[in-house]
Amino acid sequence: MGIIIMLIVGGITGWLASLLMKTDGQMGILLNIIIGIVGAFLGSWLFGTVLGFGGAFTAGSLSFIGFLWGVLGAVILIGILKLLKILK
């Protein structure tokens, strides 16, 4: 059951981040899920481990604050991909 929840939360997180970064038209559901999951790990690592924000360790979880950290990490990931010209 955990993998299904991870895929659903990752998809929603990636979709919200793609809406914020205006890349929704070129990303399908699979890329939204991947961006959401990787973005949640990035948000947790960057803000939790590197910068020391304690609440960031909940990134990607089924809580409101975890959802926000996951979206923020996914937005940063999309920004990096746009800089590298992988996404337009």
C-alpha positions, -999 to 999 in steps of 0.1 A, spaced: 0 0 0 29 24 7 41 23 -30 6 33 -42 5 62 -18 40 73 -28 29 72 -65 -2 92 -58 15 118 -36 44 120 -61 20 126 -90 1 153 -73 33 170 -60 49 169 -95 17 182 -111 15 211 -87 51 220 -93 47 218 -130 17 241 -128 38 266 -108 67 264 -132 44 265 -163 57 232 -177 24 212 -173 17 211 -211 49 191 -218 48 167 -189 27 136 -187 16 117 -156 47 95 -155 71 125 -156 49 143 -130 53 112 -107 90 111 -112 95 148 -107 73 147 -75 92 118 -59 127 130 -68 117 166 -58 105 154 -24 138 137 -18 156 168 -30 135 190 -7 141 168 23 178 166 17 184 203 7 162 219 34 164 192 61 199 179 59 219 208 44 200 238 57 187 223 89 150 230 87 135 203 109 101 202 92 117 195 58 123 158 67 85 153 62 88 162 25 65 140 4 45 127 33 7 129 36 8 160 58 2 196 46 37 207 55 53 176 40 34 183 8 47 219 7 83 208 12 78 182 -16 64 208 -40 92 232 -32 118 205 -39 100 196 -72 99 233 -82 137 235 -76 142 203 -96 121 217 -125 141 249 -123 174 230 -126 160 210 -155 150 242 -173 185 257 -167 200 225 -183 176 229 -212 160 195 -206 126 211 -200 114 242 -218 
